[in-house]
Amino acid sequence: MSSAVETEEHKALRSAVAALGARYGRDYLAKVVADGGHPDELWSEAAKLGYLGVNLPEEYGGGGGGIAELSIVLEELGAAGCPLLMMVVSPAICGTVIARFGTEEQKRQWLPGLADGTRTMAFGITEPDAGSNSHRITTTARRDGTDWVLTGRKVFISGVDIADATLIVGRTEDARTGSLKPCLFIVERDAEGFGRRPIDMELHGAEKQFELTLDDVRLPADALVGDEDAGLLQLFAGLNPERVMTAAFAIGMGRYALAKAVGYARERTVWKAPIGAHQAIAHPLAQSHIELELARLMMQKAAYLYDRGDDVAAGEAANMAKYAAGEACVRAVDQAVHTLGGNGLTREFGLASLITASRVSRIAPVSREMILNYVSHQTLGLPKSY
């Protein structure tokens, strides 16, 4: 099948998830955030309908699909105003990594719960002194008998308070070369020495951000996911889906904002005509629509390549999709707020909070500058500046 045209199954999935999203919507999510809660009802209903684990293998309770299907779910929930951020982390990153590299026992222990929503997993990679540079990660894992002992710090880790475990990126010393290489460890939430502290964010979301401390956290041998020597290969098996899902998150948010603005521009009448009749209002909204559609096309390409097992091509496309979606989202939100004028800043219309939220898609999980670095080095073959 061509990645450019959606299958009937994908269209059906889109409309089914859109219907679920419409039953919840932005008001539901705004109330959850205001109450300091989590979107548990939506999470478990999406799980029951098979949407959360759509990318996980059928033999472990998943839907047997791929990131293409999971990105549709997140995009449509976002377009309805109620995206689930933990979808980016729990089924997309952690579920994918365990499904691809985990032992039989790890798959049996975690995948059915990740698929049916009863268990969630956070992902810990970012550090205070190693943001975009994963080669500077200082969280280290050393062997002690058959155990592993982890020490280090992480920042901006989403949803650790509700997650049953966190997939932590640490580094182990290579016995042959003495250099450090990345490895992935499952750290259960109540592990001794595993501390968390909430980060006070201006951005209000249902999923809180945390700083983590790992103070000689002792883990059994089977906490290591995958091969100790595979390193970056395993890490990017999780990071490419993360970029695709971030694109889906951004496209959904952009579509939500654009729909609000278009609805307003059709109804709001000044000087005897709806404001949407004026090109100064209509053209920027049309531009936003085009940009979101183009970003989605690249997201579909990235998901298609990833699901086919082409990790290298998927890496390039996933970075481009995330870049395009972040830019399109920020511009769509900005234009939507501007279209509504003063109303764009009221709580009633619910767009002002998206000004902050939309910025996230430019910054995380990788900044647009790092993506431009990636494309200039990897794609265009230009020399590195660092």
C-alpha positions as CSV (number, residue, x, y, z in Angstrom):
1,M,0.0,0.0,0.0
2,S,1.1,3.5,-0.6
3,S,1.9,5.6,2.5
4,A,0.3,8.6,0.8
5,V,-3.3,7.2,0.8
6,E,-5.1,5.9,3.9
7,T,-6.6,2.5,3.8
8,E,-10.3,2.0,4.5
9,E,-9.2,0.5,7.9
10,H,-7.3,3.7,8.7
11,K,-10.3,5.9,7.7
12,A,-12.6,3.8,9.9
13,L,-10.2,4.0,12.8
14,R,-10.0,7.8,12.4
15,S,-13.8,8.2,12.5
16,A,-14.2,5.8,15.4
17,V,-11.6,7.7,17.5
18,A,-13.0,11.0,16.4
19,A,-16.4,9.9,17.8
20,L,-14.8,8.9,21.1
21,G,-13.0,12.2,21.3
22,A,-16.2,14.1,20.6
23,R,-17.8,12.5,23.7
24,Y,-15.0,13.9,25.9
25,G,-13.6,16.9,24.3
26,R,-11.7,19.9,25.6
27,D,-14.2,20.6,28.5
28,Y,-13.5,17.2,29.9
29,L,-9.7,17.7,29.8
30,A,-9.9,21.2,31.1
31,K,-11.9,20.0,34.2
32,V,-9.4,17.1,34.8
33,V,-6.5,19.6,34.7
34,A,-8.4,22.1,37.0
35,D,-9.1,19.3,39.5
36,G,-5.5,18.2,39.5
37,G,-6.5,14.8,38.2
38,H,-5.7,12.5,35.3
39,P,-7.8,11.6,32.3
40,D,-8.5,8.1,33.6
41,E,-11.9,7.7,32.1
42,L,-10.8,8.5,28.6
43,W,-7.6,6.5,29.0
44,S,-9.4,3.3,30.1
45,E,-12.2,3.7,27.5
46,A,-9.7,4.2,24.7
47,A,-7.9,1.1,26.1
48,K,-11.1,-1.0,26.2
49,L,-11.8,-0.1,22.6
50,G,-8.3,-1.3,21.7
51,Y,-6.9,2.1,20.7
52,L,-4.1,2.4,23.3
53,G,-2.4,-0.8,22.3
54,V,-3.2,-0.8,18.6
55,N,0.6,-0.8,17.8
56,L,1.5,-3.7,20.1
57,P,1.7,-7.4,19.1
58,E,-1.6,-9.4,19.1
59,E,0.0,-12.3,21.1
60,Y,0.4,-9.8,24.0
61,G,-3.0,-8.3,23.9
62,G,-2.3,-5.5,21.4
63,G,-3.9,-4.7,18.1
64,G,-1.1,-6.0,15.9
65,G,-0.9,-2.7,14.0
66,G,1.9,-0.1,14.0
67,I,2.8,3.5,14.8
68,A,0.7,4.4,11.8
69,E,-2.4,3.3,13.6
70,L,-1.3,4.7,17.0
71,S,-0.6,8.1,15.5
72,I,-4.1,8.3,14.0
73,V,-5.5,7.6,17.5
74,L,-3.5,10.4,19.1
75,E,-4.1,12.9,16.2
76,E,-7.9,12.4,16.3
77,L,-8.1,12.7,20.1
78,G,-6.0,15.9,19.8
79,A,-8.3,17.3,17.1
80,A,-11.2,16.7,19.5
81,G,-9.4,18.7,22.2
82,C,-8.5,15.8,24.5
83,P,-5.1,14.4,23.5
84,L,-3.5,11.8,25.8
85,L,0.2,12.7,26.2
86,M,1.1,9.4,27.9
87,M,0.3,7.6,24.6
88,V,3.5,9.1,23.3
89,V,5.4,7.5,26.1
90,S,3.7,4.3,27.3
91,P,2.6,2.4,24.2
92,A,4.7,4.2,21.6
93,I,8.2,4.4,23.2
94,C,8.1,1.8,26.0
95,G,5.8,-0.6,24.4
96,T,7.7,-0.5,21.2
97,V,11.1,-1.0,22.8
98,I,9.9,-3.9,24.9
99,A,8.1,-5.5,22.0
100,R,11.2,-5.3,19.8
101,F,14.0,-6.0,22.3
102,G,12.5,-7.3,25.5
103,T,12.8,-10.9,26.8
104,E,9.8,-13.2,26.6
105,E,9.3,-12.6,30.3
106,Q,9.4,-8.8,30.0
107,K,6.9,-8.9,27.1
108,R,4.5,-11.1,29.1
109,Q,4.9,-8.9,32.2
110,W,4.4,-5.5,30.6
111,L,2.8,-5.5,27.1
112,P,-0.7,-6.8,28.0
113,G,-1.0,-4.1,30.7
114,L,0.3,-1.4,28.4
115,A,-2.2,-2.5,25.8
116,D,-5.3,-2.6,28.0
117,G,-4.3,0.6,29.9
118,T,-4.1,-1.0,33.3
119,R,-0.3,-0.3,33.4
120,T,1.6,2.7,32.2
121,M,5.3,3.3,31.8
122,A,7.2,6.6,31.7
123,F,10.4,7.2,29.8
124,G,13.5,8.8,31.3
125,I,16.2,10.1,29.0
126,T,16.7,13.9,29.5
127,E,19.2,15.1,32.1
128,P,20.1,18.5,33.6
129,D,23.4,18.6,31.7
130,A,22.5,16.4,28.7
131,G,19.5,17.7,27.0
132,S,19.8,16.9,23.3
133,N,23.2,15.2,23.6
134,S,22.5,11.6,24.6
135,H,26.2,11.0,24.5
136,R,26.6,13.1,27.6
137,I,24.1,11.2,29.7
138,T,25.7,10.7,33.1
139,T,23.2,8.2,34.6
140,T,25.4,5.2,35.0
141,A,24.7,1.5,35.5
142,R,27.4,-0.7,37.0
143,R,27.3,-4.4,37.7
144,D,27.3,-5.7,41.2
145,G,27.2,-9.5,41.1
146,T,24.2,-10.3,38.9
147,D,22.5,-7.0,39.8
148,W,22.7,-3.6,38.2
149,V,23.1,-0.4,40.3
150,L,21.9,2.9,38.8
151,T,23.0,6.4,39.8
152,G,22.0,9.7,38.2
153,R,19.4,12.4,37.6
154,K,16.7,13.0,35.0
155,V,14.5,16.0,34.3
156,F,11.2,16.8,32.4
157,I,10.0,13.2,32.8
158,S,6.2,13.1,32.1
159,G,3.7,11.1,34.2
160,V,6.1,9.4,36.6
161,D,3.6,9.8,39.4
162,I,1.1,7.6,37.7
163,A,3.5,5.2,35.9
164,D,4.0,1.7,37.3
165,A,7.6,1.9,36.1
166,T,10.0,4.2,34.1
167,L,12.2,3.0,31.3
168,I,15.5,4.7,32.2
169,V,18.3,5.4,29.7
170,G,21.5,4.8,31.6
171,R,25.1,4.1,30.4
172,T,27.2,1.1,31.1
173,E,30.9,0.8,30.7
174,D,32.0,-1.3,27.8
175,A,34.5,-3.8,29.2
176,R,36.5,-3.9,26.0
177,T,36.8,-0.2,25.2
178,G,36.2,1.4,28.6
179,S,33.7,3.8,26.9
180,L,30.1,4.3,28.0
181,K,27.2,3.1,25.9
182,P,23.5,3.7,26.4
183,C,21.3,0.9,27.9
184,L,17.6,0.7,28.9
185,F,16.4,-0.3,32.3
186,I,12.9,-0.9,33.7
187,V,12.8,0.8,37.1
188,E,9.6,0.1,39.1
189,R,8.1,3.1,40.8
190,D,8.7,1.9,44.4
191,A,12.3,0.9,43.8
192,E,14.5,1.9,46.7
193,G,16.6,5.0,46.0
194,F,14.3,6.1,43.2
195,G,13.0,9.6,44.0
196,R,10.9,12.1,42.2
197,R,10.2,15.8,42.6
198,P,7.5,17.7,40.6
199,I,8.7,20.6,38.4
200,D,6.6,23.7,38.7
201,M,5.5,24.4,35.1
202,E,3.7,27.4,33.7
203,L,2.2,24.9,31.2
204,H,-0.9,23.3,32.8
205,G,-1.4,19.7,31.6
206,A,-2.9,16.6,33.1
207,E,0.5,15.0,32.9
208,K,3.0,16.5,35.4
209,Q,6.7,16.9,34.8
210,F,9.3,15.5,37.2
211,E,12.9,15.5,38.2
212,L,14.1,12.1,39.1
213,T,17.0,11.0,41.3
214,L,18.5,7.5,41.2
215,D,20.5,7.0,44.3
216,D,22.2,3.6,44.0
217,V,19.0,2.0,42.7
218,R,19.6,-1.7,42.8
219,L,17.9,-3.7,39.9
220,P,17.8,-7.4,39.1
221,A,19.6,-8.6,36.0
222,D,16.3,-8.9,34.1
223,A,15.6,-5.1,34.5
224,L,17.9,-4.6,31.5
225,V,15.9,-4.4,28.2
226,G,17.5,-5.9,25.2
227,D,21.2,-6.5,24.5
228,E,23.7,-4.7,26.6
229,D,25.8,-4.1,23.4
230,A,23.0,-2.9,21.1
231,G,23.0,0.6,22.6
232,L,21.9,3.4,20.2
233,L,20.0,1.0,17.9
234,Q,17.6,0.1,20.7
235,L,17.4,3.7,21.9
236,F,16.4,5.0,18.5
237,A,13.8,2.2,18.1
238,G,11.9,4.1,20.8
239,L,12.9,7.7,19.8
240,N,11.6,7.4,16.2
241,P,8.0,6.5,17.3
242,E,8.3,9.3,19.9
243,R,8.9,11.8,17.1
244,V,6.1,10.5,15.0
245,M,3.7,10.6,17.9
246,T,4.8,14.1,18.8
247,A,4.0,15.1,15.2
248,A,0.5,13.5,15.7
249,F,0.1,15.4,19.0
250,A,1.0,18.7,17.2
251,I,-1.2,18.1,14.2
252,G,-4.2,17.2,16.3
253,M,-3.7,20.4,18.4
254,G,-3.3,22.5,15.2
255,R,-6.5,21.0,13.7
256,Y,-8.4,21.7,16.9
257,A,-7.3,25.4,17.0
258,L,-8.0,25.8,13.3
259,A,-11.5,24.3,13.5
260,K,-12.3,26.8,16.3
261,A,-11.0,29.7,14.2
262,V,-12.9,28.6,11.1
263,G,-16.1,28.2,13.0
264,Y,-15.7,31.6,14.5
265,A,-14.8,33.2,11.2
266,R,-18.0,31.8,9.6
267,E,-20.3,33.2,12.3
268,R,-18.7,36.4,13.5
269,T,-20.1,39.3,11.5
270,V,-18.7,42.7,11.2
271,W,-19.7,45.2,8.5
272,K,-22.5,43.0,7.3
273,A,-20.3,40.0,6.3
274,P,-18.8,37.2,8.3
275,I,-15.1,38.0,9.0
276,G,-14.1,34.8,7.1
277,A,-15.2,36.5,3.9
278,H,-12.1,38.8,4.2
279,Q,-8.9,37.4,2.7
280,A,-6.8,38.8,5.6
281,I,-8.7,36.4,7.8
282,A,-9.3,33.6,5.3
283,H,-5.9,33.2,3.7
284,P,-3.8,32.6,6.8
285,L,-6.3,30.0,7.9
286,A,-6.1,28.3,4.5
287,Q,-2.3,28.4,4.8
288,S,-2.5,26.8,8.2
289,H,-4.7,24.0,6.8
290,I,-2.2,23.4,4.0
291,E,0.8,23.3,6.4
292,L,-1.0,20.8,8.7
293,E,-1.9,18.6,5.8
294,L,1.7,18.6,4.5
295,A,3.0,17.8,8.0
296,R,0.5,14.9,8.3
297,L,1.7,13.5,5.0
298,M,5.3,13.4,6.2
299,M,4.1,11.9,9.5
300,Q,2.4,9.1,7.5
301,K,5.5,8.5,5.5
302,A,7.6,8.3,8.7
303,A,5.2,5.8,10.3
304,Y,5.0,3.8,7.1
305,L,8.8,3.5,6.9
306,Y,9.1,2.7,10.6
307,D,6.4,0.0,10.5
308,R,8.1,-1.6,7.5
309,G,11.3,-1.9,9.6
310,D,13.4,0.7,7.7
311,D,14.8,2.4,10.8
312,V,17.3,4.7,9.0
313,A,14.8,6.2,6.5
314,A,12.2,6.4,9.3
315,G,14.6,8.4,11.4
316,E,15.0,11.1,8.7
317,A,11.3,11.2,8.0
318,A,10.3,11.2,11.7
319,N,12.6,14.2,12.3
320,M,11.2,16.0,9.4
321,A,7.6,15.2,10.4
322,K,8.1,16.4,13.9
323,Y,9.7,19.6,12.6
324,A,6.9,20.4,10.1
325,A,4.2,19.5,12.6
326,G,5.6,21.7,15.4
327,E,5.9,24.7,13.1
328,A,2.4,24.1,11.6
329,C,0.9,23.7,15.1
330,V,2.5,26.9,16.5
331,R,1.3,28.9,13.5
332,A,-2.2,27.4,13.5
333,V,-2.7,28.2,17.2
334,D,-1.3,31.7,16.8
335,Q,-3.6,32.4,13.8
336,A,-6.6,30.9,15.6
337,V,-6.1,33.2,18.6
338,H,-5.6,36.2,16.3
339,T,-8.7,35.3,14.4
340,L,-10.8,35.4,17.6
341,G,-9.2,38.7,18.8
342,G,-10.0,39.3,22.4
343,N,-12.1,36.2,22.5
344,G,-9.0,34.2,21.7
345,L,-7.7,35.0,25.1
346,T,-10.8,34.0,27.1
347,R,-11.2,30.8,29.0
348,E,-14.6,30.2,27.2
349,F,-12.9,29.6,23.8
350,G,-10.0,27.6,25.3
351,L,-7.3,28.7,22.8
352,A,-5.1,30.8,25.0
353,S,-3.7,27.8,26.9
354,L,-2.7,26.3,23.6
355,I,-0.2,29.2,23.0
356,T,2.1,27.6,25.7
357,A,1.2,24.0,24.8
358,S,1.9,24.5,21.1
359,R,5.5,25.6,21.9
360,V,6.2,22.2,23.4
361,S,6.1,20.6,19.9
362,R,8.9,22.9,18.8
363,I,11.1,22.1,21.9
364,A,10.4,18.5,22.8
365,P,11.4,15.7,22.5
366,V,14.1,17.3,20.2
367,S,14.4,20.9,19.4
368,R,13.9,22.2,15.8
369,E,17.6,23.3,15.8
370,M,18.7,19.7,16.5
371,I,16.5,18.5,13.7
372,L,18.0,21.0,11.4
373,N,21.4,19.8,12.5
374,Y,20.3,16.2,11.8
375,V,19.1,17.1,8.3
376,S,22.2,19.2,7.4
377,H,24.6,16.4,8.5
378,Q,22.8,13.2,7.8
379,T,20.8,14.2,4.7
380,L,22.8,16.9,3.1
381,G,26.2,15.7,4.2
382,L,27.4,19.1,5.5
383,P,30.1,19.2,8.1
384,K,29.3,19.3,11.8
385,S,29.7,22.5,13.8
386,Y,30.1,20.5,17.1
